[in-house]
Amino acid sequence: MLRSELKNELDQNHMDAVILSYADSNHYLAGGLDPLGNYHLLTDRQGKTLTYNSLREAELELAELGATQATFDMETAYDEMIGNVSDGHCRFVMPLNKASL
């Protein structure tokens, strides 16, 4: 999804802003989450998914597109690797206040 498309979806409240991460990864993905739970990640004009080198970069991108909050969604395989039952999933809503960014 292009930046302009996501901005339009966020402006119309058709999607919620989302940042995806995997534990110990140095890349973050940003985009929108539709009402059916589908992710729509930001891409460049060639369709390549955009990656961000820090959580802050992803936050700033979404704030620039008009988002005031984003769901941060992180997964980890650590519990699975040691045989625990936990799903290794962490999700919370974080504010994107441009003044503090």
N, C-alpha and C positions, 0 to 999 in steps of 0.2 A: 504494500500500500504506500503510495506516495505521500509526502508530507502534506500537500494541499488536500488530499483526500481524507487523511486522518483529521486534519484541522476542521474540515467540514463536518465530519461525523461527530467530533467532540463538541463543536458549536451547536449541533442539533440534538445533543444528548442521545445519540444512537449507539455510542460506544463509550466505554470507560477506559481511561488511560491505564496502561500496564507496562511494567518493567520485568523482564525475565532474566533469571540468573541460575547458574549451576555452581554449587559450592566449590570454592578454590579456583574458579575460572576468572580470568582477567577480562572477560568480555560480557557485555550486557546487551540485551535486545529490548527495543521499545516499540510500542504500538498500541493497538486498541483491542478491547475484549467486547465482543458483541453479546446481546442478550442470551444467545444459545450457548455461550461459553467458548466460542471459537476465537482464536488469536488471529489478529491481522497485524503482522509486523511491518515496520517501516522498511521500505526498499528504495534503491536508487532508480533512476529512469530505465536501467537495463534489467530491473527485476531482482537484483542482488540484495539480500537482506543486509541492512545497515547494522554494524556492531559498534558499541561504545566501549572505550577503555576503562571507564569508571562508572559507578552508580551516579555520580554527580553529572557526568556528561549526559547520561540518559534522562536524568531529572530536568536538566536545563533544556534539552530538546523538547520534551513534553510541555514544559512550562511555556516555552516560546510558541507552541501551537495552541496555547490557551487552556491547558489542563490546570486545574487547581489542586488536584490530588491524583495519585496513581496507586494501583495495587502492585505491590512488590511481591513477586512470586519466585521463590528459590527452591531448588531441589538438590538433594544430596543422596549419594548411594552408600554413605558410611554405615548406616544401620544394616542395610542389606548385606554389605560385605562381611559383617561380623555375625550375621544370623539373627539379628533382631527383627521384630515384626513391624516396627514403625515404617510409615510410608515415606519418610525423609522429605516431607514437604512443609515449607513454611510460607505463609501468605499473610500479609497485613496491608492496610491502607495507610499511605503516608501523604502528608500535605506537601504541596508544591507551591510554596509562597515565594514569588519572584524576588521579593525584597530580601529574603534570607538566603536565596540562591546566589 
